[in-house]
Amino acid sequence: MDRRKLIKYSLMGIAGGTLGGSLPSIVKAAGDKLNWGYIGVNGAENWGQLSPNFKACQFGEQQSPINLKSSVTASGLDEISINYRRAPLRIINNGHTIQVNHESGSTITLNGKTFELLQFHFHHPSEHELNSNSYPMEVHLVHQGANGELAVLGIFMERGSSRNNTLESIWSALPENEGPEQIRPEILIDPSSLLPTQKAYFRYNGSLTTPPCSEIVNWVVYKEPIQVSDAQIEKFASVVGMNARPIQSINRRFLLESP
């Protein structure tokens, strides 16, 4: 199995759709996936105590998600170059989220570096907050660079008057129970349709929002939300439930905002 496939399928196990640490620790964390959840004794407040691989969740200084406030406007931030391709739907319910794995060939360019889209997944409610306000959902598009570094695009999802067509296509194949990846070649998904029209964004250095909480993520969170219907939010909530990590301290980090 090549490195890209090994990483992608390890990501399924840790459910936040991102990876951390060296490859051996990634794979081991995948094996620990049943040991954690979002509430109760195995909930987010106790992740760092559930496994030696999860210590960053407890002691890390650059953890995610954060409250997007008190940002610094940075005129030098470039617009992110996005080159996404449509691909057949590859969907999985991994017990922590609904995740869509994406074929190779879709990329973004950030700070002159190219990152390849591995997958995207959903959270309810939103993990990040905007000026202490949360949204009903948030989607994370997870990309990996040549050196293993990650870039994640976060998009808020707000209640709107109509359904989101791309989400409706994904939800039509939504697996209600945890299980293996399902491939639906008749359903083509264009990830760019999940991006907002306005491309202003926040930038900061952070972590995975699921165990092992590794601090290797270049976070980009767009200011403008996309709209989804009440029914679409309710369908995800009925299958997955609450799967958002609490807000983490920004500590000494800078939160940058594009003009």
C-alpha positions in Angstrom: 0.0 0.0 0.0 1.5 3.4 -1.0 2.0 6.1 1.6 -1.0 8.2 0.4 -3.4 5.2 0.9 -1.9 4.3 4.2 -2.4 7.8 5.5 -5.9 8.1 4.1 -7.1 4.9 5.7 -5.4 5.7 9.0 -7.3 9.0 8.9 -10.6 7.1 8.9 -9.7 5.6 12.2 -9.1 8.9 13.9 -12.2 10.4 12.4 -11.3 14.1 12.5 -9.9 13.4 9.1 -6.4 14.5 9.8 -3.2 12.9 10.9 -0.3 13.6 13.2 3.1 12.5 14.3 5.2 9.9 12.5 3.4 7.2 10.5 3.7 4.5 13.2 2.0 6.7 15.7 -0.7 7.6 13.2 -1.5 3.9 12.7 -1.4 3.2 16.4 -3.8 6.1 17.0 -6.2 4.6 14.4 -6.2 1.5 16.5 -7.2 3.5 19.6 -10.2 5.1 17.9 -12.8 3.2 19.9 -11.3 4.6 23.1 -12.5 8.2 22.6 -15.7 10.1 22.0 -17.2 13.6 22.6 -19.0 13.2 25.8 -18.7 11.2 29.0 -15.6 9.6 30.5 -14.1 9.2 27.1 -15.1 12.7 26.0 -12.9 15.6 24.8 -12.0 16.8 28.2 -10.3 13.5 28.9 -8.7 12.6 25.6 -5.2 13.3 26.8 -5.6 10.6 29.5 -7.0 7.9 27.3 -3.8 7.0 25.4 -0.1 7.9 25.5 -0.6 8.9 21.8 -3.1 11.5 22.8 -1.0 13.6 25.2 -1.0 16.6 22.9 -4.7 16.9 23.5 -4.0 17.7 27.1 -0.6 19.5 27.1 -0.4 21.0 23.6 -0.1 24.8 23.3 -1.4 25.2 19.7 -4.6 23.3 19.9 -7.7 23.6 17.7 -10.5 24.7 17.3 -10.4 28.3 18.6 -12.7 31.3 18.9 -12.0 33.5 15.8 -11.7 36.9 17.4 -9.1 39.6 18.1 -7.5 38.9 14.7 -4.7 40.9 13.0 -5.4 42.1 9.5 -2.5 41.0 7.3 -2.4 42.7 3.9 0.2 40.3 2.6 -2.0 37.2 2.8 -2.5 35.9 -0.7 -5.7 34.4 -2.1 -5.5 30.6 -1.9 -5.2 29.0 -5.2 -7.6 26.1 -5.5 -7.6 23.4 -8.2 -10.3 20.8 -7.5 -11.6 18.1 -9.7 -14.9 16.2 -9.6 -14.6 12.6 -8.5 -16.9 9.7 -7.7 -18.3 9.7 -4.2 -16.3 7.6 -1.7 -18.2 7.9 1.6 -17.7 6.4 5.0 -19.3 6.6 8.4 -16.3 6.0 10.7 -18.2 6.2 14.0 -17.2 9.8 14.6 -18.2 11.7 11.5 -19.3 11.3 7.9 -16.2 11.5 5.7 -15.8 11.7 1.9 -12.4 10.4 0.6 -11.2 12.1 -2.6 -9.2 10.8 -5.5 -5.8 12.2 -6.1 -5.4 15.2 -8.4 -7.2 18.0 -6.4 -4.9 20.5 -4.8 -4.6 23.9 -3.2 -1.5 26.2 -3.1 -0.9 28.0 0.2 2.2 30.1 0.9 3.8 28.7 -2.3 3.3 25.1 -1.2 1.1 22.6 -2.9 -1.2 20.5 -0.8 -3.3 17.6 -2.1 -6.9 17.1 -1.0 -7.3 13.8 0.9 -10.8 14.0 2.2 -13.4 16.2 3.8 -15.7 15.6 6.7 -18.4 17.3 8.9 -18.9 18.5 12.4 -22.1 19.4 14.3 -22.2 22.0 15.7 -19.3 24.0 14.2 -16.0 23.5 16.0 -14.6 27.0 15.4 -16.5 30.0 16.7 -16.7 33.4 15.1 -16.7 36.2 17.7 -18.0 33.6 20.3 -20.8 32.5 18.0 -21.1 29.0 16.6 -22.8 27.7 13.5 -25.0 24.5 13.1 -22.2 22.7 11.2 -18.7 23.0 9.8 -17.0 21.2 7.0 -13.2 20.5 7.0 -11.3 19.9 3.7 -8.1 18.1 4.6 -5.0 18.5 2.5 -1.5 17.1 2.8 1.8 18.5 1.6 4.9 16.7 0.4 6.5 16.8 3.8 3.4 15.5 5.6 2.3 18.9 6.7 -1.4 19.5 6.6 -3.6 22.4 5.4 -7.3 22.3 6.4 -10.0 24.6 4.9 -12.8 25.2 7.4 -16.2 26.4 6.1 -19.1 27.3 8.4 -22.5 26.0 7.5 -25.6 28.1 8.4 -29.3 27.4 8.1 -30.7 28.7 4.8 -34.0 28.6 3.0 -33.0 25.9 0.5 -31.0 22.7 0.4 -27.3 22.7 -0.6 -27.2 20.6 -3.8 -23.8 19.1 -3.2 -24.6 18.1 0.4 -27.9 16.6 -0.8 -25.9 14.4 -3.2 -23.7 13.2 -0.4 -26.5 12.8 2.0 -28.4 10.6 -0.5 -25.7 8.0 0.1 -25.2 8.7 3.8 -24.5 5.5 5.7 -26.5 5.4 8.9 -24.2 2.9 10.6 -20.4 2.7 11.1 -18.8 0.6 8.4 -16.3 0.5 5.5 -16.0 3.0 2.7 -18.8 2.9 0.1 -18.0 3.8 -3.5 -20.8 5.4 -5.6 -19.4 6.0 -9.1 -22.7 7.4 -10.3 -22.5 10.4 -7.9 -19.8 12.9 -8.9 -18.7 15.4 -6.2 -17.0 18.7 -6.8 -15.4 19.9 -3.6 -15.2 23.5 -4.8 -19.0 23.7 -4.5 -18.6 23.6 -0.7 -16.6 26.8 -0.7 -18.2 30.2 0.0 -18.5 32.9 -2.7 -16.4 35.4 -0.8 -12.9 34.1 -0.2 -11.8 36.2 2.9 -10.4 34.0 5.6 -8.7 33.6 8.9 -5.3 31.9 9.2 -3.6 30.3 12.2 -1.3 27.4 13.2 -3.1 24.7 15.1 -3.8 21.0 15.5 -6.1 18.2 14.6 -9.4 18.6 16.4 -9.5 14.9 17.1 -7.0 12.6 18.8 -4.0 12.5 18.6 -4.4 16.3 18.4 -1.0 16.7 16.7 0.0 20.3 16.1 0.8 20.1 12.4 -2.1 22.0 10.8 -2.2 25.2 8.7 -5.7 26.3 9.4 -7.7 28.4 7.0 -11.3 29.2 8.1 -13.4 31.2 5.7 -15.4 34.2 7.1 -18.5 33.6 5.0 -20.6 30.5 5.7 -22.4 28.4 3.1 -26.1 27.7 3.5 -27.7 24.3 4.1 -31.3 23.4 5.0 -32.7 22.5 8.4 -33.4 19.0 7.1 -29.8 18.5 6.0 -28.5 19.5 9.4 -31.1 17.3 11.2 -30.1 14.3 9.0 -26.5 14.6 10.0 -27.3 15.1 13.6 -29.6 12.1 13.7 -26.9 9.8 12.4 -23.7 11.2 14.0 -24.9 13.4 16.9 -22.7 16.0 18.5 -19.1 15.7 17.3 -17.4 19.1 18.0 -14.4 19.5 20.2 -14.7 22.4 22.7 -12.9 25.7 22.0 -9.2 25.7 22.9 -7.0 28.6 24.2 -5.2 30.6 21.5 -2.3 31.1 23.9 0.5 33.1 22.3 -0.5 32.5 18.7 -1.5 35.1 16.2 -4.8 34.9 14.4 -4.4 36.5 11.0 -7.2 37.9 8.9 -7.1 38.5 5.1 -8.3 42.0 4.0 
